[in-house]
Amino acid sequence: MKYIEDKYFIAISDYIKNVIEEKNIDISDLAAAANVDRKQVYRLINKENVPKLSTLIRISLAAGIEPQILSL
């Protein structure tokens, strides 16, 4: 990844992780609501891989985050 992509990915990942912690959302429940494997959620919040945009949107919506918030 290029630096600028890393910077934005890290910010989005941190934001989603904070929301999950603040709302005390169970990762398994979040993954089920987003219709993704829980490993994908763990990889996102641990900054291990960049998910496809559609996956990121599903995880965000399942966490109660409107996708447009991620672009700020």
C-alpha positions as CSV (number, residue, x, y, z in Angstrom):
1,M,0.0,0.0,0.0
2,K,1.0,3.6,-0.6
3,Y,1.5,5.9,2.4
4,I,-1.7,7.9,1.8
5,E,-3.8,4.7,1.7
6,D,-2.2,3.5,4.9
7,K,-3.0,6.8,6.6
8,Y,-6.7,6.6,5.7
9,F,-7.0,2.9,6.3
10,I,-5.5,3.2,9.7
11,A,-7.9,6.1,10.6
12,I,-11.0,4.2,9.4
13,S,-9.9,1.0,11.2
14,D,-9.3,2.9,14.4
15,Y,-12.6,4.7,14.2
16,I,-14.5,1.4,13.6
17,K,-12.6,-0.2,16.5
18,N,-13.5,2.6,18.8
19,V,-17.2,2.5,17.9
20,I,-17.2,-1.3,18.5
21,E,-15.6,-0.8,21.9
22,E,-17.8,2.2,22.9
23,K,-21.0,0.3,22.0
24,N,-19.7,-2.9,23.4
25,I,-20.5,-4.8,20.2
26,D,-19.6,-8.5,20.1
27,I,-17.4,-9.2,17.1
28,S,-19.3,-12.4,16.2
29,D,-22.6,-10.5,16.3
30,L,-21.2,-7.7,14.2
31,A,-19.9,-10.2,11.6
32,A,-23.2,-12.0,11.5
33,A,-25.1,-8.7,11.0
34,A,-22.7,-7.7,8.3
35,N,-22.9,-11.1,6.7
36,V,-19.1,-11.5,6.7
37,D,-16.7,-13.9,8.4
38,R,-15.6,-12.7,11.9
39,K,-12.0,-13.1,10.8
40,Q,-12.6,-10.3,8.3
41,V,-13.7,-8.0,11.1
42,Y,-10.7,-8.9,13.2
43,R,-8.4,-8.3,10.2
44,L,-10.0,-4.9,9.7
45,I,-9.7,-3.7,13.3
46,N,-6.2,-5.2,13.7
47,K,-5.1,-3.4,10.4
48,E,-4.1,-6.7,8.8
49,N,-5.7,-6.3,5.5
50,V,-7.8,-3.7,3.6
51,P,-11.3,-5.1,2.9
52,K,-13.3,-4.4,-0.3
53,L,-15.4,-1.3,-0.1
54,S,-18.6,-3.3,0.0
55,T,-17.3,-5.3,3.0
56,L,-16.3,-2.1,4.8
57,I,-19.7,-0.6,4.2
58,R,-21.5,-3.8,5.5
59,I,-19.3,-3.8,8.6
60,S,-19.9,-0.1,9.2
61,L,-23.6,-0.3,8.8
62,A,-23.8,-3.3,11.2
63,A,-21.8,-1.3,13.8
64,G,-24.3,1.6,13.4
65,I,-21.9,3.8,11.5
66,E,-23.2,5.7,8.4
67,P,-20.6,5.2,5.6
68,Q,-20.4,8.9,4.9
69,I,-18.9,9.4,8.4
70,L,-15.9,7.4,7.3
71,S,-15.0,9.9,4.6
72,L,-14.7,12.8,7.0
